[in-house]
């Protein structure tokens, strides 16, 4: 039987051999793309470009134009010239996953899945980065909460294992810092972090300051800085998602954090425009809006484990209805809005509780927790409605009982929502403090009602 299996393997290899291999030749180089006459490659196939120096550059087939193959290099193409040979590999882009998957923890990978410290993974398997989301009928329902160690999220925007949520904000409001807090404090088994389009200076800052040694020990970080080719920045998110899926299929609860989805979409836009796609909205091509749900749907639960996805969305000019924000919000299971006004008031994390929502919170928390969060939110809303009158001194106490209570507990609520970067807050402690504040608010509202009667 063993010999028959070997014979079958040899037969398949012989069947794939081409008696005559026809390679292509570079005919045109325009912007980010390379056109070649041949070879007879398929869409998404990796090809090798042989430079005059003998070096090899890998490129992916991204389209076809008038009998020419359109390729986009994954590496620097300095030295590439017309007539260079193009060789098929018969493979699509894949990432090497060690059979002992825990050996990935603590590693920093580039956008193509290679270790940035020079380590090589032995006894590994190649896994294509393109895969379908789990079958909707095979997904487990999300019923368990996931602690992230940030009071404003655990109390008012509780996440479930397998949920996908976005962190929306303008630049400089604290997205990366909040991600670092979550990575250090979350109760997920593994963190997979994708830094897409980040400044090179900020990578080490994130690793050492925001993530820290404690967070890095149980994390895999995929980095594609802003200077990398657009296709590499696109691949970085696929590599990170594929690694997260491998951990999920091994039975782990994974936290997948992406910073940022907007820069990934910008890289996808560069790729689309360079191969001739028409711009659709604010320069974004149709493939961008088609790709967002495909990649986001790959997170979630499966029959073995879960991937909880947190995606940061960089909002252009603080416009929360710009195309990428709007598309992502329609696919995700909730959104966390970071407010520039709160950040300017030195309130961190700058989570705007009233504008944020976790669609799965009612499914994963107790009725008491949900009722307490609703009570405090309603008091915050009452204060916001009367804010202008309060700040100019035009509001008179006794005019509105809910506003009176809101003024009384405003500072206590805001103190509860503020949290130092390295402050740890357990889920139990967070809920206990939330319940205490809610109970005091209810007592004051009830006593006000009785006094009025």
N, C-alpha and C positions, 0 to 999 in steps of 0.2 A: 504493500500500500504506500509506504514511504517513497519507494522508487517511482511509483506512478505519479505521485504528487510532484516530485522533482522533474519528471519528464514533462508534465503539464506546464510547469514554470518555464522550462526551456522552449517548449513549443510556442508559448505566448511571446517570449523574447524574439524568437526567430520570425514570428509572424509580424512583429513591429519593425523589423529591420528593413530599411529602404535599400534596394540593390544599387540605386543611383540617387545620391543626395544632391538636390539642387538648392544652392544657397542664393540669397538675394544680394543686391548691391544698393548702397545708399545713393539716391538720386537727388534728394532735396532736403535741406534743413531750414525750417522756418520757425522762428521763435522757440517754443518748447518742444516742437515735434520734429520727427525725422521720417522722411518718406523713402521707401525703398522699392525697387522692382523685384518682387518676390521677397522671401520664399512663400510657399503656399500655407501660410499660418492661419490659425483661427483666432477669433476675437478673445482677448484676455490671455493669450499665450505669451510666455516669456521668450525673448530671443536674445542672442548674444551679438553685440556689435564689436567687430574686431578692428581696433585702432591700428594705424600705421606702425605704432611703437610695439605692437603685439599685445598690448593690454586689452582686456575684455570689459565691456560695459553692458550691463543687462538693461533691456528695455521691454516694455509691455505693448502688445498690439492693442491700440485703442480705437481703430477704425480703418476704413478703406476709402481710397479716393482715386477714381479713374484708373483702375487696375493696379494701383500702388498700395502698398501696405503702410499705414500710418502708425508709427511707434512713438512712445514717450519714454525717455531714459529714466532709470531709477538712480543714476549716479551722474557725477560731473562728466561732461562730454568734451572737455578741452582736448583738442587734437583730432577730433572726429572730422573726417573729410568726405567729399563726394567719392563714391566708388568703394568705400569700406564694405567689407563682407558682413552679411547678416545671416546668422545661423539659427535654425530652430532648436528648441529644447523639448518640444512636445509636452511641456508642463505649464501649469498656471502658477501664480505666486502662492507660496506656502510658507508656513513658519514651523520651525523645529520645536517640538514639545518633548522634553525628557520623559522617559517612562516613569521615573521617580519625580513626579511633578512638583513635589515640595522643594526640590533643589532649585527651583526658580525663585523662591522667596529671597528677598534682599537684593535681587539683581536689577540692574539698570540696562534696558535694551534700547537700541535705536529704532527708528521707524520701520525698519525691515525685519525686526526681531533678532538682530545680532547683539551679543553682549558687548557693551561699551567698554568694559574693563579687560577685554581680550579673552575671557573664559570661553571655552567651547563645551557644548553639551554633548556628551557621549551617550550612546544607547538611547537615541531619541527617534521620534517618528515625525515625518513631515505631514502637516495638516493644512489643507487649503484654507485660505482666509475667507473664501466665499462659501457660505452655507445658508440654509433656510432656517427661519425661526422655528421653534418647537410647534408641533401641531396644536392648534387651539384646544382641541378636545383632549389632549394629553397633558395640558398644563394643569398643575394643581391650583386650587383656589388659594388666594392669599388671605390667611387668617391669623398669622403670627406677626407681632410687632417686632421691629428691629431698633434697638437703642443706638443712638449716634452720639450721645454725650453732650449735646447742645440743648440747653433748656428750652429755648424758644421753639425748637423743632420737636423735641420729645413731648412737650406739653401741648402745643397747639397744632402741630403739623406732623403727627406721629406717622412714621413710615412703616410699611409692611415688608416682610422678606419677599423679594421678587418685584417690588414696585419700581417704577421709573419716574424720576422727578427732575425738574430743571431748576437751576439757580440762575435767575435773571437779574442782570444789573448792568449799569454803565461801567466804564473803566475806572479803576482805582477805588472801588467801594468795598472790596474785601472778599471777592470770590475765592481766590487762592488760599487766603488765610482760613476761611471757613472750611474749605476742603481739607486743609491740614488738620484742623480741629476734629473733623469727622473721622479722618483716617486714623488718628491717634486714639480716639475714644470709642469708636464703634465696636459693637459686639459681633460683627461679622467675622467669619473664620479667616478670610483672605481679602486683601485689597489689591485690585488691579487698577493702576492709575495711568492714564494717557495724557501727556502734555503735548498738545498739538499746536504748532505755530507760536510757541512761547519764545520770549527773548532768551538768548543764550545765558545772559547774566542771571536770569531769574530761576534757572533750573537748579543750580546748586543752592540758591537761597531757599527754594521750596523744599529740597531734600533735607537740608540741615536745620533750617529754622522752622518751617511749617510742619513738615512730616516728622523730622527728628529720628533719632536712632530707634526709639521704641516703635514708631510707625513703620519704619523701613524694614524691620525684621519680619513683618508679616505682609509685606507688599511686593508687588512686581510693578516696576515703573517703565513705561514705554515713552521715549522722548523723540520728538521730531521738531527741532527748532525752526524758527521762521526763515532761516537761510537755506534749509533743505529744499530740494525740488518739490514742486506742488504734488506730484504723484506720491512721493515718499510721505508727505504730510497726510495725504488721503489714506495711504496704506496703514499708517500708525494706528488709526482708530480700528481698522479691521484686525490688525495684529492683536491689539489689546482685547478686543471682543472675543477673538478666537481663543486666547489664553484664558479669559474668564470662563468661556464655555467648557474648556478642558477641565478646569477646577470644578465647575458645576457638575459635569458628568462623572467626576470622581466622588461626588457626594458632599461637596462643600457649599456653604452659604457665602457667596462672593459679593463684595462691594466693588462695583465698577465705577470709577470716577473719571470723568473726561473734562479737560480744561484746554480748549473750549470747543463746543460744537460749532460755534460761529466761525472760528478760524478754519475748522475742518471744511465747512461749507464754502468758505472763500477759496480754499485750495481746490475743492471740487469744481468751483466756478472757473478757476484758471484752466483746469484740464478741459472742461467743456468748451470754453471759448476757443482754446487753442486748436481743437479738432473740428471747429466750425459750427458748433451749436449756436442757435440764435439766443440772445439774451431775452429773458421773459419779464422779470420783475427786479428793478434796481440792479440790473446787470447779471443777476443769477440766472443760470440756464435751467431748462426743464429737468435735466438729470439730477440737479441738486435736490429739487423738491420730491423727485421719485426715490432718491437714495436715503433721505432722512428717515422715513418710516421703515424702510428695509433694515437699516442698521439698528434703529431703536427697538424694533420688535424682537431682535435677537436676545435682548436682555429679558429677564422674567424668570418664572419657575419652569422646571421640567420635572420629570418623574424621579430624578435623582437628587437635585439640589436647587439652588436659586441664585440668580444674579440680580442684585438690587442696583439699579443704574442711577447715578447722579451726574447730570450733564450741565455744565455752566454755559450760559448763553450771553454773549457780550452784546448788549443792546446799544445800537447806534444812536447817538445823540439823545439817550434816555427815552427813546421812542419804543415803548413796549409792544407796539403793533407793527413793527417793521417785519419784512417777509419771513426771515428765519425764526424770529421769536414766535410769530403767529403760527407757522407750520409746526414747530416743535411743541408748542403749547397744546395744539390739537391732537398730538399723538401721545404725549406724556400723561402720566397718572397724577399730575399735580404740578404746582410751580411755587417756588420760594422767591419772593421779590426782595431784593436788597435796595434800601432807600438811601439816596444820596443825602437827603435832609437829615436822616438819623446819623449817618456817618459824619456829616459836618458838625453834628452836635456831640461828637465823640461817644456815640452809642454803638457799641460793638458786641456781638455781630449785629449788623444793621438790617435785621430781618423785619420787614413790614408785615406784621402778623395779620392785619386786616385785609391786605391785598393778596396774601398767599393762601394756598389751599392744598390739602392732601386729600385726594379723592377717596383714598382707602382708609382714612383714619376711622370712620364709623365702624369699619369691619374688623379692626385690629385692637381696639381699646374697649375698656369696660364702659357701661352706661354712666357710671359715676364720674369717670375721667372725662368723657365727652360732655357731660352736663356742666362740669366745672369749667372746662375750656370755653364752652359757649357763654357761660355767665361772664367770665372775665373779658371775652371778646366784645360782648354787648356793651360793657362798661367803657372799654376803650373806644368803641364806636360812638357812644354818647359824648365822650369828651371831645372827639374829633369834630363832631357836628357843631359843638359850641366853642371850638377853639378860638375863633376870631374874636368873639365877644369876651371870652375869658382873658385873652392876651392884651386886649385894649382896656380891660377893667370895666367893661360895660355890663358884665353879667352880675346879677344880684342873687345872692344865696336865697334858696327857698322858691325860686321860680320854677325849677324842674328838679324833682327828687333824684332822678337818675344822674343828672349832671352833678348835683351836690355830692353824691356818692363817688362819682368818677373823679371829681377834684380831690376828694379825701384820700382815695387809694391810688391816684395816678403815680406818685413817686414810688410807692411800694411795688406796683406792677412793673414799672420801668426798671427798677432795681433787680427784680426777678428776671427780666428779659436780658439785662446786661450780663456779660460773662467774659472774664479774662481769657486770653488765648490759651493759657496753660492750666486753666481751672477745670478740674474734673467734676462732673455732676452726675451721680448715678440716676438711673431711671426712677428708682424708688424715692430718692430724695426730691427729685423734680416734681413728681406727682404729689408727694406729701405737701410740699410748699404750695403747689397750685391749689390743692384742696383747701388748705388753710385760708388762702386769699379769697377763694370762692365762697367759703363759709362765712367769712367776715362781711363780704359784700352782701350776701343774702340776708344776713341778720340785720344789717343797716337798712336794706330796702324794706324788709318786713316791719321793722320798728318805725320807719318813716310812714308806711302805709297805715299802721295802727295810730300813729300820732295824728295823721291827717283825718282819720275817722273820728 
